[in-house]
Amino acid sequence: MRIGELATRTGVSERSLRYYEKRGLLASDRTPGGHRDFPERAVDRVVHIQELLAAGLNTTTIAQVLPCMRDSDGGPSASATPQLVQWLTQERTRINGLIDELIRSREVLDEVIGAASGK
């Protein structure tokens, strides 16, 4: 499929798709006319990239993680190393800590708002 169709099907801009390709996260072939030609599985790949970006991972880390994610058929990937799993577990712990800090900040703000508004 061409880049425009992939963008439409995934809701991701063509510019972002070109960036993912430049970073090695996404691959395409070229048509004789020089247009990008993405395989059907690129849709799942872009969805995975978006999920990992939303989880706070950068593209360098995503390049390491993508090969370890479950294939579109749901089967496990054999390329996840124990070190990568350990790192991802640590990253999740770090993110949970940030969430806890944000919750505490919101609670303090709620108290200040309540006090300032006389409630």
Summary of the structure (lengths in Angstrom):
residues: 119
radius of gyration: 19.9
end to end distance: 58.0
largest distance: 70.4
contacts: 272
relative contact order: 0.09
helix: 63%
strand: 3%
